Amino acid sequence: MNIETLFWIFHTPLMVVFLIGLVDVTGIWLRGRVEGADGASAGRKFIILLGKALRAIFSRQFPIILKAFITEAWFNRRLWQTSRWRWLSHFLLLNGFLLLTVLSGLAALSEKVLYHLFHLGHIPWIAMWYMADHPVTALLNEIGATMMTVGLLFYVFRRYLARPAQLRTGSMDTWMVVGLGLILLTGWVTEIVRLNAHYDGPAPHLAFIGYPLSLLVAGWNLPWKALADGFYLGHGLLTSIVIAAIPYSKFMHAVATAMIATVDAVQQERVVVQGGTAHVPA
């Protein structure tokens, strides 16, 4: 049994746990009041909300919604105005995680679907996503991992060293921090070991942290290929475990806060369409 098959055997049930948690959290949210759906079931409320969201996206309000999402959910304007250090920690951690997630998704799509199923691996802009040492992927992966590492260090400093009086840290918070730390640690080690086992593209040097570190241990007489496979499996499973735990942690609170802030911003700038002309009411 190869490493990839072994990974999917454990990864799949963990993603089922993630989806169950997501459904459970969504069910709790849907206990709240939804306009036009008083007394409706959770499923009915979800359909109504989904319909409203789709209508809003395909309406003239979409620019307002997009602007609100960027400023409130992604940039987190309210946190920026409250505390720049907290904002920096959250921004780096979130966007580093998102960047690495997107890159992993593109790699899987390009290799498993577009290459193996549709035989499009000869197209450069498809092939580059599953080549770890392509100039684009090598640089973006390193940027994402660096952002996430710095963001987590800031987070740990504030929550466990500075410890503001109003900040409460539960056991689940600590376990999530440990999990993220292990993901980053095993990720860096996996990259260093893999670079000593083999290159997967023409630009390994663009891994501006992992590549220099790999040169420091290049002379060690170790079974690099076997170690690379082992660390790949361990890193992947740790990542799957942390993702599965997200619905049961404060990370979902951060998602809910971002959604609420976006909706509030849209309501404050609601556009009224009259006679084919959109304007903000006075």
N, C-alpha and C positions, 0 to 999 in steps of 0.2 A: 504494500500500500504506500503510495507516494505522499509527500508532505501536504500537497494541495488537497487531496482527497480527505486526509485526516483532518485538515482545517475545517472543511465544509461539514464534516460529520458533527463537529462540536459547535461550529458557528451557527448552523441552521436552527437548532433548538433554542439557542440564546436569542436569536432574532424573534423567535416565537414569543419568548418571555418579554422582549421589548414591546412587541405589538400588543400583547395582553395588557401590559402596563399602560400603554398609550390609550387603548380603548377604555380602560378603567378610569384614567384621569379625565379623558374626554367626557365620560359618563357623569363624573362629578361636576364638571363645568356645565354640562347641559341640564343640571338640576336648577340652574338659575333661570331667571325670566327671559324669555325671548319674545320680542314684540310680534304680535300676530299669532302667537302659538301658545296662548294660555291653556294649561291643562293638557297639552300635547305630550306624547311620549318622547323619550330622549332621541329615538330614531327619527321621529317626525321633526323635532327641533333641528336636528343635524341637517336634514334635507332642506328645511327652510333657510337655515343659515348658509348652506352651500349655494343655494339658488341666489340668495342676496349677494353673496360674494362674487359669483360669476357675472351677475347683472352689473355689479359695480365695476368689475374689471373691464367689461366690454362696453361700458358707458363713457360719457365724456368726463366722468369723475376719475378715470384711471390715472391721469397725471397727478391729481391731488393725492390719490391713494399711494402711488409710487413714491412721491415726495415724502409723504408721512412715514412710509415704511423705511426709507433710506435714513431720514433724520432721527426717527424715534426707535425703530427696532434694530437697525444696523449700526448707525452711528451712536445711538443712545444719548441724545441731546440732554435729557434731564440729568443723567449721571454726570455728564461733562460739566454742567452748570453747578452741580453739587460738590463734586470732588474729582479733581483731575487725576489724582493717583489711582483712585478706584476705577475711574473710567479707563485709564491706560491699561490696568491689569485685565479688566473685562474685555476691552477691545482686542488686545493682543491674544489673549487666551481663546476667545470666541473665533476670531478671524483666522488664527493659525489653525485651529481645529477644522473650521469650514474649508479652508484652502486644502488641507491634507485630505479631507473627506471627498471633496470634488475631484482632486487628482486621482484618488483611489477608484472613484466611480468611473472616471474617464478611462483609466487603465483597464478596468474590468470590461467596460463596454467595447473598447477598441480591440482588445485581445480576444475575449471570449465570444463576442458577437460579430463585430465587423471583420475581424481577421479569420477566425475559425469557421464561422457560418457563411459569411458572404465573400470571403477570400479577397479582402480589400487591404491586406497588410502591405501591399506595394505602394500605397498612397502615403507620401511622407507625413502629411498632417494627421493621419490616423496612426501610423506606426510609431510616431514620436511619443504618444501617450503611454505606451506599455514598455518603453525603453527607459529604465531608471537613470541612465547616464546620458540621455539626450540633453543638449544644452538647455532646452526649455524646462523639461521635467526635473533635471538635476538642480537647477537654480530655484524653481518654484517650490520643490519639496524642501530644500534647505531653508528657504525663507519661511515657509509655513511652520517647520519644526522649531526654528529659532524664535519666531513670534510666540508660539505656544509655550516654549520653555521659559522665556523671559516673563510672559504673563503669569505663568504658574508661580514663579519665584516671587513676583510682586504680591500675588494672592496669599502665598504662604507667609510672607513677611508680615502682611497686615493682619491676617487672621490668627497667627500663632505667636508672633513676636511683638508687634505693636499693640494688638488686642484692644481696640477701642471699647469703651464700657458698654456701648449699645449693641455690640456685635455678639451674637450667640452662635456657638459652634457645637453642633450635635455630632453623634458618632457617625451618622451617614455622611455628613460633610467631610469628616476626616477620612473615611474610607474612599470617598470619591477623589480626594486630593491624593491619597496614596495610590489609587488606581491610575490617575493621570500621570503621576510621577513615574510609575513603573512603565507606563506606555512610552513615555518620552525616553526613559533610560534604556529600555530594550530597543527602542527605535534607533537611537544613536549607535548602540552597540551592534545591532543588526547591520546598519549601514557600513560601519567600520569593518566588520567581518566579511560582508559581501564584497566590498571593494578589494579585499585581499584574496577572495576566492575567484572572482571574475568581474569583468566590466560588461555593462549592458548598454553600450553606446559610446560615442566619441568624446564625451566631455565629463569624465568623472571629477576632474579638477574643479568644476563649478559647484560641487558640494563643498562649499568653502569652510565648513567645519569638519565634516566627516572625512574628507579626503586627506587633509594634513594629519589628522589623528590616525588614519589608516597607515600612513607612511611611518609613523612612529613605532608601530608594532609589526610592520611588514616582515622584519627579520625573524620573528618568532616562528619556531617550527611547530605549527599547529595544523590540525585537519580543518582548514578553512571552509571547505565545501560542506562538510558535515555540520560544522558549527553554524554556518549560514542557514542551513535548512532548519536546524533546531531553534535558532533565535527567531527566524521568520515565523515558525509555528507559534512560539511563545508570545511574540509581539502581537501577532494577529489575534490570538485567543484572549489576551489581556484587553485588547481594544474591543473585542466583541463583548466581553464581560462588562466593561464600563458602559458601553452603549446600551446594553440590556438593563443596566441599573438607572439610566437617566430618568425614566418616568417615575421612579420611586425616590428621587432626590430633589434638592433645591434647584437643580438645573431646569426642571419643568417650571418652577416658579419664575425663573428668569425669562423663559419663553412666554409665559402668561403675561408677565409684566410688559414685555415688548409688544405683545398683541394689543393689550389694553391701551398702552401709550399711543400706538398707531391709530386705533379706532378713535381715541379722544382727539388726536390731531386732525383726523379727517372730519370729525364733527365740527370742530372749530373753524374749518375752512370749507365747509360744505358748499358745493356749487349748485346753483339753481339754474336750470336751463329754461329760458323763456324765448319763444320765437326763434329758436335755432341758435341763440347766442348765449354762451355761458358766462355768468358773472357771479361774483361773490356778493351776497346780500349785505346791505348796510345794517 
